[in-house]
Amino acid sequence: MPDPWRLLMSKSSPRQHRLFRLVGFTLLLASFAASSPALAEPEAPAEATAQQQPTPPLAEEPRVDTAAEPVDVSPHNSADSAVVSDILERYRGLPGGPGIDTPAMPVAPSATAAPAEPIAPPPVTELTLVLEWSPGPQHAALLVAQERGLFSRRGLNVVLQTPADPDVPAKLVAASQAELALTDQLTLHRLVDQGRPIIRVATLSELPLSALLVREDADIDTVLGLIDHRVGYAQRSGQDVLLRAILQHEGLNLSHVEAKDVHFSVVRAMNEGWIDAFIGGAALSLPRELADLGIATRSLPTETLGVPVHDGLVVVANQDHFQAQKDAIRAFVDALEDATRWIIDHPAASWEIMTRLEPTMDSPANAEAWPDIRRRLSLRPGAMDHGRYRRLERYLHDQKIVEQLTPISRLGKDPG
């Protein structure tokens, strides 16, 4: 039988000769590697061998049928022998196997069965906000923003807390025990004058929520009629700012009345005859609540008693921490603005949200006050009326309620 190698060689071109020689050298190298212990692939553990998968060739190589008879692949000259020796020397002692990158077998990209690393959740900033009173319609923007996810969408976890004492919210912020608190503008001016490090960062109600509420049977028609009567208050600002201001406006002082701290028990104090009048917040819902108990009252808004128009409910922060918390406070104010716009467009749905979150709010008195409170909500909570703050500061200074005039920039900021 004729030698197939010589038949191929006799019918091929010089370029094809070189190709066939290269194939022969490759087969010779494989033969040497299989018979030499130094070039043999190290025996892998059985467990690792079972896990290895053969790497498919990147391209199909020429195949030579050697089944008929052995093919003469020995080098035909000394130059070819030198090439073979050089190739063997370069690969002698190197590791082998399907995972080794060689010119004949490039390493394929390895795959892993391990699960992908979980995506870390965005950071969440927690803000504790202390209310000035038990939850009511005046807190609509907070409750709606909470329920509709407007805080969480901005990376905030806002925790609402009801105070045990209505005088402590702003003081907790001043003492760094809470990030935010609700109070009225009058209290803000008084506490800043006392050196407390608080600053206004938002407004929930841009009109007063306070009034002088008097019993019909007490025969009190004006501020002068308060002389020798018992006047209740729930917060120190009710006595130290409002009551004092309206008395001094008429040439009187606190000694002309009997001021009583009734704390949260305003309704009980009026119902049981402990007081003849009350000055402070809840001026929009308290008259109906007392009327349901059979107590007739008259409400005298503070702006009709000489007190300048002021923000009824503001959010205060600690001035010393403001820069560090500015981004979180800005996000908080943005959420309030979105919530307030939604409330104006959906008053009935807003009321349903509030009463579902706070069932004690669902009363005839609050339902009746809701439209009036809604009209007082600030559509731009972050915006600050500098003229309003300047006028109130001047008024309180003239009434000797604050000792010195405080710059407006120290009283409040627009975090926007």
C-alpha positions as CSV (number, residue, x, y, z in Angstrom):
1,M,0.0,0.0,0.0
2,P,1.5,3.4,-0.9
3,D,2.5,5.8,1.9
4,P,-0.4,8.4,2.3
5,W,2.1,11.0,3.6
6,R,4.3,10.7,0.5
7,L,1.2,10.7,-1.8
8,L,0.0,14.0,-0.2
9,M,3.5,15.5,-0.4
10,S,3.9,14.7,-4.0
11,K,0.6,16.4,-5.0
12,S,0.9,19.5,-2.9
13,S,2.6,22.9,-3.2
14,P,5.6,24.0,-1.0
15,R,3.2,26.1,1.2
16,Q,1.1,23.0,1.7
17,H,4.3,21.0,2.5
18,R,5.0,23.3,5.4
19,L,1.4,22.9,6.7
20,F,1.7,19.1,6.6
21,R,5.0,19.3,8.4
22,L,3.4,21.5,11.1
23,V,0.6,18.9,11.6
24,G,3.2,16.2,11.9
25,F,5.2,18.2,14.5
26,T,2.1,18.8,16.5
27,L,1.3,15.0,16.6
28,L,4.9,14.3,17.5
29,L,4.7,16.8,20.4
30,A,1.5,15.1,21.6
31,S,3.1,11.7,21.4
32,F,6.1,12.8,23.5
33,A,4.0,14.5,26.1
34,A,1.9,11.4,26.5
35,S,5.0,9.1,27.0
36,S,7.0,11.5,29.1
37,P,6.3,11.6,32.9
38,A,7.7,15.2,33.1
39,L,5.2,16.4,30.5
40,A,2.2,14.3,31.6
41,E,-0.6,16.1,33.2
42,P,-0.6,15.9,37.0
43,E,-3.3,13.6,38.3
44,A,-6.2,15.6,39.7
45,P,-8.2,14.5,42.6
46,A,-11.2,12.5,41.7
47,E,-13.6,15.1,43.0
48,A,-12.0,17.9,41.0
49,T,-11.8,15.7,37.9
50,A,-15.6,15.1,38.1
51,Q,-16.3,18.8,38.2
52,Q,-14.1,19.7,35.2
53,Q,-15.8,20.2,31.9
54,P,-13.8,19.8,28.6
55,T,-13.3,23.1,26.9
56,P,-14.5,23.0,23.3
57,P,-12.0,24.0,20.7
58,L,-12.4,27.5,19.3
59,A,-11.9,26.3,15.8
60,E,-11.9,22.8,14.2
61,E,-8.4,21.7,13.4
62,P,-7.4,19.6,10.4
63,R,-7.8,15.9,11.1
64,V,-5.5,13.2,9.6
65,D,-6.7,9.6,9.4
66,T,-3.9,7.4,10.8
67,A,-6.0,4.3,11.2
68,A,-4.8,2.7,8.0
69,E,-1.1,2.5,8.9
70,P,1.5,4.6,10.8
71,V,2.5,7.9,9.3
72,D,6.1,8.9,9.1
73,V,6.3,12.1,11.1
74,S,10.0,12.1,11.9
75,P,11.9,15.3,11.0
76,H,13.6,15.2,7.6
77,N,16.5,17.5,8.4
78,S,18.5,19.0,11.3
79,A,16.6,22.3,11.1
80,D,13.3,20.6,11.8
81,S,14.9,18.6,14.7
82,A,16.0,21.9,16.2
83,V,12.5,23.3,16.0
84,V,11.0,20.3,17.7
85,S,13.6,20.3,20.4
86,D,13.0,24.0,21.0
87,I,9.2,23.5,21.3
88,L,9.7,20.6,23.8
89,E,12.2,22.6,25.9
90,R,9.8,25.5,26.2
91,Y,6.9,23.4,27.4
92,R,8.9,20.8,29.4
93,G,7.8,20.7,33.1
94,L,4.9,23.2,32.6
95,P,1.4,22.2,34.0
96,G,-1.0,20.8,31.4
97,G,-4.7,20.1,31.1
98,P,-7.8,21.7,29.6
99,G,-7.5,24.8,31.9
100,I,-4.0,25.7,30.7
101,D,-3.6,28.5,28.2
102,T,-1.4,27.3,25.3
103,P,-1.2,28.3,21.7
104,A,-3.2,25.2,20.8
105,M,-5.8,25.4,23.6
106,P,-6.7,29.0,24.8
107,V,-8.4,29.2,28.1
108,A,-12.1,29.8,27.8
109,P,-13.9,32.2,30.2
110,S,-14.8,30.4,33.3
111,A,-18.3,30.4,34.7
112,T,-19.4,30.3,38.3
113,A,-22.5,29.0,39.9
114,A,-22.3,31.3,42.9
115,P,-25.3,33.8,43.3
116,A,-24.7,37.4,42.4
117,E,-23.9,39.9,45.1
118,P,-27.2,41.5,46.4
119,I,-27.7,45.1,45.5
120,A,-27.3,47.2,48.6
121,P,-30.4,49.2,49.4
122,P,-30.1,53.0,49.3
123,P,-29.2,54.7,52.6
124,V,-32.1,55.7,54.8
125,T,-32.0,58.8,57.0
126,E,-34.1,58.7,60.1
127,L,-35.7,61.9,61.3
128,T,-37.6,62.0,64.6
129,L,-40.3,64.8,64.7
130,V,-42.0,65.6,67.9
131,L,-45.5,67.0,67.5
132,E,-46.7,70.0,69.5
133,W,-50.0,68.3,70.4
134,S,-51.8,65.0,69.9
135,P,-52.4,64.2,66.2
136,G,-55.0,66.5,64.6
137,P,-56.0,68.0,61.2
138,Q,-53.2,70.5,61.5
139,H,-50.8,67.6,60.9
140,A,-52.4,66.7,57.6
141,A,-49.3,67.2,55.5
142,L,-47.2,64.9,57.7
143,L,-49.7,62.1,57.8
144,V,-50.5,62.2,54.1
145,A,-46.8,62.3,53.2
146,Q,-46.2,59.3,55.5
147,E,-49.1,57.3,54.1
148,R,-48.3,58.0,50.4
149,G,-44.6,57.1,50.8
150,L,-43.4,60.6,50.0
151,F,-40.8,60.4,52.8
152,S,-39.5,56.9,52.0
153,R,-39.3,57.7,48.3
154,R,-36.7,60.4,49.3
155,G,-34.7,58.1,51.5
156,L,-36.3,59.3,54.8
157,N,-37.8,57.4,57.7
158,V,-39.8,60.1,59.6
159,V,-40.9,59.0,63.1
160,L,-43.7,61.1,64.5
161,Q,-43.9,61.3,68.3
162,T,-46.6,62.8,70.5
163,P,-45.1,64.7,73.5
164,A,-45.9,64.0,77.1
165,D,-45.7,67.7,77.8
166,P,-46.7,70.3,75.1
167,D,-43.9,72.6,76.3
168,V,-41.0,70.2,75.5
169,P,-40.9,69.6,71.7
170,A,-38.8,72.5,70.7
171,K,-36.6,72.1,73.8
172,L,-35.9,68.5,72.8
173,V,-34.6,69.7,69.5
174,A,-32.5,72.3,71.3
175,A,-31.0,69.6,73.4
176,S,-30.3,67.3,70.4
177,Q,-32.8,64.8,71.6
178,A,-34.8,65.0,68.3
179,E,-34.1,66.2,64.8
180,L,-37.3,68.2,64.3
181,A,-40.2,69.5,66.3
182,L,-43.4,71.5,65.8
183,T,-44.1,74.7,67.5
184,D,-45.7,78.1,66.8
185,Q,-43.8,81.2,65.6
186,L,-44.3,83.0,68.9
187,T,-42.6,80.2,70.8
188,L,-39.7,80.2,68.3
189,H,-39.0,83.9,68.9
190,R,-39.1,83.5,72.7
191,L,-36.8,80.4,72.8
192,V,-34.3,82.0,70.4
193,D,-34.2,85.1,72.5
194,Q,-33.4,82.8,75.5
195,G,-30.4,81.4,73.6
196,R,-31.8,78.1,72.5
197,P,-30.1,76.8,69.3
198,I,-33.3,76.2,67.2
199,I,-34.2,77.5,63.8
200,R,-37.3,77.4,61.7
201,V,-37.0,75.2,58.5
202,A,-40.6,74.8,57.4
203,T,-44.1,76.1,57.9
204,L,-47.2,73.8,58.1
205,S,-49.8,76.4,58.8
206,E,-49.2,79.9,57.5
207,L,-52.0,81.5,59.5
208,P,-52.5,81.6,63.3
209,L,-54.3,78.6,65.0
210,S,-54.6,80.4,68.3
211,A,-57.4,82.4,69.8
212,L,-58.8,83.6,73.1
213,L,-61.8,81.4,73.8
214,V,-64.2,82.6,76.5
215,R,-67.3,81.1,78.0
216,E,-70.6,82.8,77.2
217,D,-71.6,82.8,80.8
218,A,-68.4,84.5,82.0
219,D,-69.5,87.9,80.7
220,I,-66.1,88.6,78.9
221,D,-66.5,90.8,75.8
222,T,-63.0,92.3,75.5
223,V,-59.5,91.8,76.9
224,L,-60.4,94.2,79.7
225,G,-63.1,91.8,80.8
226,L,-60.4,89.2,81.7
227,I,-59.5,91.1,84.9
228,D,-59.9,88.9,87.9
229,H,-61.0,85.9,85.7
230,R,-59.3,82.5,85.5
231,V,-57.5,82.1,82.1
232,G,-56.2,78.7,81.2
233,Y,-53.3,77.9,78.9
234,A,-51.7,74.6,77.7
235,Q,-48.2,75.9,76.7
236,R,-45.9,78.4,78.3
237,S,-46.2,80.5,75.1
238,G,-49.9,80.8,75.8
239,Q,-49.1,82.6,79.1
240,D,-45.6,84.1,78.5
241,V,-46.3,85.4,75.0
242,L,-50.0,85.5,74.0
243,L,-51.7,86.4,77.2
244,R,-49.0,88.7,78.3
245,A,-49.0,90.5,74.9
246,I,-52.7,91.1,74.7
247,L,-52.8,92.3,78.3
248,Q,-50.0,94.7,77.8
249,H,-51.6,96.0,74.6
250,E,-54.5,97.2,76.9
251,G,-52.2,98.5,79.6
252,L,-52.6,95.4,81.9
253,N,-50.2,92.7,83.0
254,L,-50.4,89.1,84.2
255,S,-51.2,90.1,87.8
256,H,-54.7,91.3,86.6
257,V,-55.7,87.7,85.8
258,E,-55.4,84.2,87.4
259,A,-53.4,82.2,84.8
260,K,-53.7,78.4,85.1
261,D,-51.8,75.7,83.3
262,V,-54.3,73.1,82.2
263,H,-51.9,71.1,80.2
264,F,-53.8,68.8,77.7
265,S,-57.0,68.9,79.8
266,V,-58.5,72.0,78.1
267,V,-61.9,70.5,77.5
268,R,-62.2,69.1,81.0
269,A,-61.1,72.4,82.6
270,M,-63.7,74.3,80.6
271,N,-66.4,71.7,81.2
272,E,-65.9,71.5,84.9
273,G,-65.6,75.2,85.4
274,W,-61.9,75.4,86.4
275,I,-61.3,78.3,84.0
276,D,-63.4,81.0,82.5
277,A,-61.4,81.4,79.3
278,F,-58.6,79.7,77.4
279,I,-55.8,81.1,75.2
280,G,-53.8,79.0,72.8
281,G,-54.1,76.6,69.9
282,A,-57.0,74.3,68.8
283,A,-59.0,77.5,68.2
284,L,-60.8,75.9,65.2
285,S,-61.9,72.6,66.7
286,L,-62.3,73.5,70.4
287,P,-65.6,75.5,70.1
288,R,-67.5,72.7,68.5
289,E,-66.0,70.1,70.9
290,L,-67.3,72.2,73.9
291,A,-70.6,72.9,72.2
292,D,-71.2,69.1,72.0
293,L,-70.9,69.2,75.8
294,G,-73.3,72.0,76.1
295,I,-70.8,74.8,76.8
296,A,-71.3,77.9,74.7
297,T,-68.2,79.9,73.9
298,R,-67.0,82.8,71.8
299,S,-63.7,82.9,70.0
300,L,-61.5,86.0,69.7
301,P,-58.7,85.5,67.2
302,T,-55.3,86.8,68.4
303,E,-54.9,88.9,65.3
304,T,-58.0,90.9,66.4
305,L,-56.4,91.5,69.8
306,G,-53.3,93.3,68.5
307,V,-51.0,90.4,67.8
308,P,-49.5,90.5,64.3
309,V,-50.4,87.8,61.8
310,H,-47.8,84.9,62.2
311,D,-47.2,81.3,61.2
312,G,-49.5,79.1,63.2
313,L,-47.3,76.0,63.0
314,V,-43.7,75.7,62.1
315,V,-41.0,73.0,62.0
316,V,-37.8,73.7,63.9
317,A,-34.4,72.1,63.8
318,N,-31.2,72.4,65.7
319,Q,-29.1,75.3,64.3
320,D,-25.9,73.6,65.3
321,H,-26.8,70.5,63.2
322,F,-28.5,72.2,60.3
323,Q,-25.6,72.0,57.8
324,A,-25.1,68.3,58.5
325,Q,-28.8,67.6,58.2
326,K,-29.6,70.1,55.3
327,D,-30.0,67.5,52.6
328,A,-32.4,65.4,54.7
329,I,-34.3,68.5,55.8
330,R,-34.6,69.7,52.2
331,A,-36.0,66.3,51.2
332,F,-38.4,66.4,54.1
333,V,-39.7,69.8,53.1
334,D,-40.1,68.7,49.4
335,A,-42.2,65.8,50.6
336,L,-44.4,68.2,52.7
337,E,-44.9,70.4,49.6
338,D,-46.0,67.4,47.5
339,A,-48.3,66.2,50.2
340,T,-49.9,69.6,50.7
341,R,-50.7,70.0,47.0
342,W,-52.2,66.5,47.0
343,I,-54.4,67.5,50.0
344,I,-55.7,70.6,48.2
345,D,-56.7,68.5,45.2
346,H,-58.0,65.5,47.3
347,P,-59.5,66.8,50.5
348,A,-61.9,63.9,51.0
349,A,-59.3,61.3,50.4
350,S,-56.9,63.1,52.7
351,W,-59.4,63.1,55.5
352,E,-59.9,59.4,55.0
353,I,-56.1,58.8,55.3
354,M,-55.8,60.9,58.4
355,T,-58.7,59.3,60.3
356,R,-57.5,55.8,59.3
357,L,-54.1,56.5,60.6
358,E,-55.3,58.3,63.7
359,P,-58.8,57.0,64.6
360,T,-59.1,59.4,67.5
361,M,-59.1,62.3,65.0
362,D,-62.4,61.2,63.6
363,S,-64.7,63.4,65.5
364,P,-67.5,65.9,64.6
365,A,-65.3,68.8,65.9
366,N,-62.3,67.9,63.8
367,A,-64.5,67.2,60.7
368,E,-66.0,70.7,61.1
369,A,-62.7,72.3,61.5
370,W,-61.0,70.5,58.6
371,P,-62.0,72.9,55.8
372,D,-60.7,76.0,57.8
373,I,-57.5,74.2,58.7
374,R,-57.0,73.1,55.1
375,R,-57.2,76.7,53.9
376,R,-54.4,77.6,56.3
377,L,-51.9,74.9,55.1
378,S,-48.7,76.3,53.5
379,L,-48.4,75.5,49.8
380,R,-44.7,76.3,50.0
381,P,-43.6,75.0,53.3
382,G,-39.9,75.9,52.8
383,A,-40.6,79.6,51.9
384,M,-40.1,82.1,54.7
385,D,-41.9,85.5,54.8
386,H,-39.1,87.7,56.2
387,G,-41.3,90.7,56.6
388,R,-43.7,88.7,58.8
389,Y,-40.9,87.5,61.0
390,R,-39.5,91.0,61.2
391,R,-42.8,92.5,62.3
392,L,-43.5,89.9,64.9
393,E,-40.0,90.3,66.3
394,R,-40.4,94.0,66.6
395,Y,-43.8,93.6,68.2
396,L,-42.5,91.2,70.9
397,H,-39.5,93.5,71.5
398,D,-41.8,96.5,72.0
399,Q,-43.9,94.5,74.4
400,K,-40.7,93.6,76.3
401,I,-41.4,89.9,75.7
402,V,-38.0,89.5,74.0
403,E,-35.0,91.4,75.3
404,Q,-33.2,92.0,72.0
405,L,-34.0,92.1,68.3
406,T,-32.8,88.9,66.7
407,P,-31.7,88.9,63.0
408,I,-34.2,87.1,60.7
409,S,-31.4,84.9,59.4
410,R,-31.1,83.5,63.0
411,L,-34.8,82.9,63.3
412,G,-35.3,80.8,60.2
413,K,-34.0,79.5,56.9
414,D,-35.4,78.3,53.7
415,P,-33.6,74.9,53.2
416,G,-34.6,74.8,49.5
